[in-house]
Amino acid sequence: MTSPAPVSVSIDAVELAQALIRRPSVTPADAGAMDTLQRQLEGLGFTCRRMKFGEIENLYARRGTSRPNLCFAGHTDVVPVGDDAAWTSDPFEARIKDGVLFGRGAVDMKSAIAAFVAAVAKIPEHPGSISFLITGDEEGVAEDGTVKVVEALAAEGEIIDHCIVGEPTSANLLGDMVKIGRRGSINAWITVEGRQGHVAYPHRAANPVPVLVDILSALKARVLDEGYTGFQPSNLEITTIDVGNTATNVIPASAKARVNIRFNPAHKGKDLADWIEAECAKAAEGFDGTASALCKISGEAFLTEPGDFTDVIVAAVTDATGRAPELSTTGGTSDARFIRALCPVVEFGLVGSTMHQVDERVPVEEVRQLADAYEALINRYFAAFA
């Protein structure tokens, strides 16, 4: 007796997005969001693995055992809502009004997860494999989320051939932009320790403020680059300067600052960290104190070169939206910076204009249109790579 052929299942992307939004999964809380998603995926024949690191819930799910393995990556965690009273409805009610879905995570990025699940449900048979890599730690410090899952999968020999991340990449209209790379990011905490004293007797003190000013001046004076093919120029921004001195007649004992650099592939994070530390050492020469920098690289710059994979994405987006997307590297960082260690990765999702805002929202038809785009993407992908 032969088994019945698999049939497509109807999953409404908007209803699933609502179910996910109703789980108040503000980082690091999960609030049942992963359970909601896992039930849907298991019902579609996926083998699901919960991969918990620290207090963070992560999920890797796969349907199929052969290659190629097309992965969808995303996050169920969301940023805090801010002032509840400023919202027109409860941020986790997932209210639909006048054809628009309101709620924290509606754009970034629970609707995209729901759209990809809805797309997969329409494709019960496919060559190769489809997988989901979903984290609950993208909006937070991102130390126990995708980066840990990627490390674990790599150690096990799990192969992902290509990945699509559902971040809200569209700029003004759904499908007008796809991200094929991101700049890297490094934060530096600079501390100058001197010796407190009376302003009338500077020889008895060691003022850390001029040293800090010299360091920041040297950092800002350097033109990091004029840009890189496909990328805007790197930029360094001073984000805080802190002395904490409440007196007018006291030379403070210490002065601190923080800087952030968003850098293109012309640089490596370690090289920039070495440069910052060198400028601290130079400014401290002859100073009766210390100057140091603690540097943390949150991601290296990367680029997925245009080719067969990006062609599939562009064609699928054009099929569903009628517009050919711009291939861009603008914006901040995402978990694509970790996934690139496994495979080529591209980001495509909703219009991001209201993400992280009060009354975060998306037209329901755009959620369904995104599901159509993902369905076209899956079909085109296996036609091209299987």
C-alpha positions in Angstrom: 0.0 0.0 0.0 1.5 3.3 -1.0 1.4 6.3 1.2 -0.8 9.3 0.2 1.1 12.1 -1.6 1.8 15.0 0.7 -0.7 17.9 0.3 -0.3 21.6 0.9 -1.6 23.0 4.1 -3.3 26.3 4.4 -1.7 28.5 7.1 -2.8 32.2 7.2 0.4 34.2 7.6 -1.5 37.0 9.3 -3.2 34.8 11.9 0.2 33.1 12.7 1.8 36.6 13.0 -0.9 37.5 15.5 -0.4 34.4 17.5 3.3 35.2 17.7 2.8 38.8 18.6 0.5 37.8 21.4 3.5 36.2 23.1 5.3 39.2 24.8 8.8 37.9 24.1 10.8 41.0 25.1 14.4 40.0 25.2 15.4 37.7 27.0 11.9 36.4 27.7 10.4 33.8 25.4 6.8 33.9 26.7 5.9 30.8 24.7 6.8 32.2 21.3 9.0 29.3 20.4 6.4 26.8 21.5 3.9 28.5 19.1 6.3 28.3 16.2 7.4 24.7 17.0 3.9 23.4 17.0 3.3 24.8 13.5 6.6 23.4 12.1 6.1 20.0 13.6 2.7 19.9 12.0 4.4 20.5 8.6 6.8 17.6 9.1 9.8 19.4 10.5 12.1 17.9 13.1 12.6 20.5 15.7 15.5 21.0 18.1 15.4 23.4 21.0 18.8 24.7 21.6 18.9 26.7 24.9 22.0 28.6 25.8 21.9 30.5 29.1 18.3 31.7 29.5 17.8 32.1 25.7 15.5 29.8 23.8 16.6 28.9 20.2 15.1 26.6 17.6 16.6 24.7 14.7 14.1 22.9 12.6 14.7 20.9 9.4 12.5 19.1 6.9 14.4 16.7 4.6 17.9 15.2 5.0 19.5 15.9 1.6 21.1 18.9 0.1 20.7 21.7 -0.8 19.5 23.0 2.6 17.8 26.3 2.3 17.5 28.0 5.7 15.2 30.8 6.9 16.6 32.7 9.9 14.9 35.1 12.2 14.1 36.0 15.8 11.1 35.9 18.0 12.4 38.3 20.6 11.3 42.0 20.4 12.4 45.3 22.0 10.5 46.8 24.9 7.3 48.7 24.1 8.2 51.9 25.8 5.2 53.8 27.1 2.2 51.5 26.9 -0.1 54.5 27.1 1.3 55.9 23.9 0.1 53.0 21.9 -3.4 53.1 20.3 -4.0 49.5 21.5 -2.2 47.0 23.7 1.2 46.3 22.0 0.6 42.6 22.4 -3.1 42.5 21.4 -2.1 42.1 17.7 -5.1 44.2 16.7 -6.1 44.6 13.1 -7.6 48.0 12.3 -8.5 49.2 8.8 -6.4 46.4 7.3 -3.3 47.1 9.3 -1.8 44.8 11.9 -0.5 46.6 15.1 1.8 45.2 17.7 5.4 44.9 18.9 7.1 42.6 16.5 4.7 43.1 13.6 7.5 44.3 11.5 10.6 43.2 13.3 10.1 40.4 12.7 7.3 38.0 13.7 5.3 38.6 10.5 8.2 37.5 8.4 8.6 34.3 10.3 4.8 33.7 9.9 5.1 34.5 6.2 7.8 31.9 5.6 5.9 29.2 7.5 2.9 30.0 5.4 5.0 29.7 2.3 6.5 26.4 3.3 3.0 25.0 4.1 2.1 25.4 0.4 5.1 23.4 -0.7 4.8 19.9 0.9 7.3 18.3 -1.5 10.6 19.7 -2.5 14.1 18.3 -3.2 16.8 18.9 -0.6 15.9 20.4 2.7 14.3 23.5 4.2 15.3 24.6 7.7 14.5 27.3 10.2 17.1 28.9 12.5 15.2 31.0 15.0 16.6 32.8 18.1 15.3 34.7 21.0 18.4 36.8 21.4 18.7 39.1 18.4 17.5 42.3 20.0 19.7 41.8 23.1 23.4 41.3 23.6 23.2 38.4 21.0 25.6 36.2 22.9 23.4 33.2 23.5 21.5 33.2 20.3 22.3 32.7 16.7 26.1 32.9 17.3 25.9 29.9 19.6 23.5 27.9 17.4 25.9 28.5 14.4 28.8 27.3 16.4 27.0 24.2 17.5 25.7 23.3 14.1 29.2 23.8 12.6 30.7 21.5 15.2 28.1 18.8 14.4 28.9 19.1 10.7 25.4 20.4 9.8 25.5 21.9 6.4 23.3 24.9 5.4 23.8 25.8 1.7 22.1 29.2 1.6 20.2 31.4 4.1 17.5 34.0 3.8 17.1 36.3 6.9 13.6 37.8 7.3 14.7 41.2 8.6 12.6 44.2 7.5 14.9 45.3 4.7 12.4 47.0 2.4 12.9 50.8 2.5 9.7 52.4 1.2 7.8 49.7 -0.7 7.7 45.9 -0.1 10.4 44.4 -2.3 12.3 47.6 -3.1 15.5 46.5 -1.3 17.4 43.3 -0.4 20.4 43.3 1.8 23.4 41.4 0.5 25.9 42.6 3.1 26.4 44.6 6.2 29.1 46.8 7.7 30.9 45.6 10.8 30.6 47.2 14.2 33.0 47.7 17.1 32.4 49.5 20.4 35.3 50.9 22.5 35.1 52.0 26.1 38.0 54.4 26.7 39.1 55.1 30.2 41.8 57.6 31.3 42.8 57.4 35.0 44.6 60.3 36.5 44.8 61.9 40.0 42.3 64.1 41.6 43.3 67.5 42.8 42.5 71.2 43.3 42.3 73.3 40.1 44.5 76.0 41.7 47.3 73.4 42.2 47.4 71.4 38.9 51.0 70.2 39.6 49.6 68.2 42.4 47.1 66.4 40.2 47.0 64.5 36.9 44.1 65.7 34.8 42.7 62.9 32.7 40.4 65.1 30.6 43.0 66.6 28.2 44.3 63.1 27.6 40.9 61.9 26.7 40.3 64.9 24.4 43.6 64.1 22.6 42.6 60.5 22.1 39.1 61.4 20.8 40.6 64.1 18.5 43.1 61.6 17.1 40.4 59.0 16.4 38.1 61.6 14.7 40.9 63.0 12.7 41.5 59.9 10.7 39.6 59.3 7.5 39.0 55.6 7.8 38.3 55.1 4.0 36.4 56.6 1.1 34.1 53.7 0.8 34.3 50.1 -0.5 32.7 48.6 -3.5 29.0 48.3 -2.6 29.5 50.0 0.8 29.4 53.5 2.1 32.4 54.9 3.9 33.2 53.7 7.4 32.4 56.1 10.2 33.4 56.6 13.8 31.0 58.2 16.2 31.6 59.4 19.8 28.6 58.2 21.7 29.4 59.3 25.3 31.9 61.4 27.2 31.6 61.0 31.0 33.6 62.7 33.8 31.0 62.9 36.5 32.5 66.0 38.1 30.0 68.0 40.1 32.5 70.5 41.4 34.0 73.6 39.6 37.2 73.6 41.6 38.2 69.9 41.4 40.3 68.2 38.8 38.6 64.8 38.3 40.4 61.5 38.9 39.1 59.8 35.7 37.4 60.5 32.4 35.6 58.0 30.1 34.2 57.9 26.6 32.7 55.4 24.3 33.0 55.3 20.5 31.4 53.1 17.9 32.8 52.4 14.4 30.7 51.0 11.6 33.2 49.7 9.1 33.1 48.2 5.6 35.2 45.3 4.3 38.3 47.6 4.0 38.9 46.9 7.6 39.0 44.0 10.1 37.7 44.6 13.6 40.9 43.6 15.3 42.9 46.1 13.2 40.6 48.9 14.4 40.8 47.7 18.0 44.6 47.7 17.8 44.5 51.3 16.3 42.3 52.6 19.2 44.6 51.0 21.8 47.7 52.5 20.1 46.1 56.0 20.2 45.4 55.6 23.9 49.0 54.6 24.5 50.4 57.5 22.5 48.2 60.1 24.2 49.3 58.7 27.6 53.0 59.2 26.9 54.4 61.4 29.7 51.1 61.4 31.6 51.2 60.5 35.2 48.3 58.1 34.8 46.9 55.5 32.4 44.8 55.4 29.3 43.2 52.2 28.1 40.5 50.9 25.7 38.2 47.9 26.0 37.1 47.0 22.5 34.3 44.7 21.6 33.7 43.6 18.0 30.0 42.7 17.5 30.4 41.7 13.9 32.7 41.8 10.9 31.7 43.4 7.6 30.6 40.9 5.0 29.3 40.8 1.4 27.4 38.1 -0.4 28.6 38.7 -4.0 25.8 39.0 -6.6 25.4 35.7 -8.4 23.1 32.8 -8.8 21.7 33.0 -5.2 20.9 36.7 -5.4 19.4 36.2 -8.8 16.9 33.8 -7.3 16.0 36.3 -4.6 15.6 39.2 -7.1 13.5 37.1 -9.4 11.2 35.8 -6.6 10.7 39.3 -5.2 9.9 40.6 -8.7 7.4 37.8 -9.2 5.5 38.7 -6.0 5.8 42.5 -6.0 6.4 43.6 -9.5 9.5 45.5 -8.6 13.1 44.5 -8.9 14.9 45.2 -5.6 18.0 47.2 -5.1 20.9 45.1 -3.7 22.1 47.1 -0.7 24.5 46.9 2.2 23.1 49.9 4.2 21.8 49.8 7.7 22.9 48.3 11.0 23.9 44.8 11.9 21.8 41.7 12.0 22.3 38.0 12.8 23.4 37.5 9.2 26.9 38.5 10.5 27.0 35.1 12.3 25.3 33.0 9.7 27.8 34.0 7.1 30.3 31.6 8.8 28.1 28.8 7.5 26.9 29.9 4.1 26.0 32.8 1.8 23.3 34.8 3.4 20.8 37.5 2.1 18.2 39.5 4.0 14.7 40.2 2.7 11.6 41.3 4.6 9.0 43.9 5.2 9.2 47.7 5.1 11.0 48.7 8.3 9.8 52.2 8.8 7.9 51.5 12.1 10.2 48.9 13.6 11.0 49.7 17.3 8.5 52.5 17.3 5.3 53.1 19.2 2.4 51.6 17.1 4.7 49.3 15.1 2.5 48.1 12.3 2.2 46.5 8.9 -0.6 46.3 6.3 -2.0 42.7 6.4 -1.8 42.4 2.6 1.9 43.0 2.7 2.3 40.1 5.1 0.5 37.9 2.6 2.4 39.3 -0.3 5.7 38.6 1.6 4.5 35.0 2.0 3.9 34.9 -1.8 7.5 36.2 -2.3 8.9 33.5 0.0 6.9 30.8 -1.8 8.3 32.0 -5.2 11.8 32.1 -3.6 11.6 28.5 -2.4 10.4 27.2 -5.7 13.0 29.1 -7.7 15.7 28.1 -5.3 15.3 24.4 -5.7 14.8 24.8 -9.4 18.2 26.5 -9.6 20.2 24.5 -7.0 18.7 21.1 -6.6 
